[in-house]
Amino acid sequence: MFFPEGAVRVQVYGRPVDLRKSFEGLYALTRHALKADPLSGDRYAFINRRGTQIKVLYWDRSGFCVWAKRLERGRFVSDWSKVRTREMDWTGLKLLLEGIEPARRKVRFQRPEPASKVR
């Protein structure tokens, strides 16, 4: 399961990633691109080029876990030129996953109106 333990740090990689990568590929990106220790218990988030998918790699005492989310509407990243590798807390990751960009103060996408019955 994807539950935080205490103060969780999240590293978001600031470049698009080929999300066909799984455990070994994301581990290598964490070690070499982020220069971080994947065994530290921190979460490492990677977003694809289109900004519609995210994978989070983390260690949970007994092995690596990869958590993934694919959006049906909207994007995690709207403009890659403004994205930088950065650290955030658990709340920041939750906001990112829910579609809220605190700096913009608005939701990334709107919920569609229910379709009326066609007769």
Phi and psi in degrees as a GROMACS rama.xvg file:
@    title "Ramachandran Plot"
@    xaxis  label "Phi"
@    yaxis  label "Psi"
@TYPE xy
-109.602  66.9516  PHE-2
-109.889  135.399  PHE-3
-75.4654  152.219  PRO-4
-123.504  105.945  GLU-5
67.3488  -141.556  GLY-6
-84.5982  104.092  ALA-7
-97.118  131.467  VAL-8
-100.185  142.095  ARG-9
-124.987  128.25  VAL-10
-103.853  123.126  GLN-11
-103.764  122.278  VAL-12
-75.9005  129.123  TYR-13
-89.0566  17.322  GLY-14
-131.209  153.94  ARG-15
-64.4855  145.118  PRO-16
-126.5  141.847  VAL-17
-73.9513  107.206  ASP-18
-83.9936  17.0576  LEU-19
-74.5881  -13.8569  ARG-20
-66.0068  147.793  LYS-21
-125.358  -137.782  SER-22
-54.184  -55.942  PHE-23
-66.7016  -43.0216  GLU-24
-65.033  -42.5128  GLY-25
-71.3936  -33.8542  LEU-26
-60.6753  -46.2161  TYR-27
-63.0199  -41.7062  ALA-28
-61.7713  -41.0001  LEU-29
-63.7395  -45.7069  THR-30
-66.9563  -46.8787  ARG-31
-95.3902  -41.3247  HIS-32
-83.3525  -44.1233  ALA-33
-88.125  -13.2249  LEU-34
54.646  44.8813  LYS-35
-124.054  164.296  ALA-36
-97.2542  109.263  ASP-37
-62.7259  -18.3787  PRO-38
-84.5165  2.66808  LEU-39
-73.8684  -16.6152  SER-40
95.7174  -7.89398  GLY-41
-71.6537  161.85  ASP-42
-98.7006  142.663  ARG-43
-125.025  115.707  TYR-44
-104.101  136.897  ALA-45
-130.789  136.575  PHE-46
-121.015  142.659  ILE-47
-76.8333  170.952  ASN-48
-60.4032  -41.002  ARG-49
-75.1526  -14.2013  ARG-50
79.0049  16.1958  GLY-51
-101.982  -9.58797  THR-52
-131.212  148.652  GLN-53
-138.41  142.164  ILE-54
-126.043  141.195  LYS-55
-122.04  123.404  VAL-56
-103.307  135.791  LEU-57
-156.48  161.302  TYR-58
-104.161  131.075  TRP-59
-123.684  48.2712  ASP-60
77.1967  -27.3855  ARG-61
-124.198  -4.92674  SER-62
166.567  173.469  GLY-63
-80.4194  147.413  PHE-64
-125.405  142.938  CYS-65
-123.575  122.357  VAL-66
-110.078  134.25  TRP-67
-130.052  149.429  ALA-68
-141.923  135.273  LYS-69
-121.722  128.343  ARG-70
-84.3657  140.444  LEU-71
-86.387  -27.9242  GLU-72
-138.429  149.349  ARG-73
79.3778  -175.199  GLY-74
-143.778  150.167  ARG-75
-73.9145  -33.4328  PHE-76
-128.176  125.001  VAL-77
-95.8563  -27.5809  SER-78
-144.818  108.086  ASP-79
-65.5447  -21.8652  TRP-80
-67.8039  -19.5436  SER-81
-98.3379  -3.99094  LYS-82
-90.2536  134.276  VAL-83
-128.756  152.912  ARG-84
-64.1631  129.01  THR-85
-150.564  164.867  ARG-86
-106.46  141.395  GLU-87
-140.173  173.131  MET-88
-98.2061  -178.948  ASP-89
-59.3896  -39.9133  TRP-90
-63.565  -40.7894  THR-91
-61.5728  -39.6759  GLY-92
-65.7191  -43.7785  LEU-93
-59.6357  -41.6982  LYS-94
-63.4998  -42.3837  LEU-95
-60.226  -44.8724  LEU-96
-67.818  -29.0821  LEU-97
-86.814  -6.43157  GLU-98
94.5921  16.5259  GLY-99
-105.869  125.937  ILE-100
-108.398  102.216  GLU-101
-56.3292  -35.6826  PRO-102
-67.0522  -32.5701  ALA-103
-86.6819  -20.964  ARG-104
58.2872  34.1128  ARG-105
-153.337  161.378  LYS-106
-76.4837  145.122  VAL-107
-67.3413  -30.3562  ARG-108
-146.38  159.528  PHE-109
-101.305  145.485  GLN-110
-71.9092  131.833  ARG-111
-67.1701  145.754  PRO-112
-69.9023  145.094  GLU-113
-63.0129  137.759  PRO-114
-74.0156  136.314  ALA-115
-77.983  156.221  SER-116
-67.8989  135.722  LYS-117
-95.4455  128.879  VAL-118
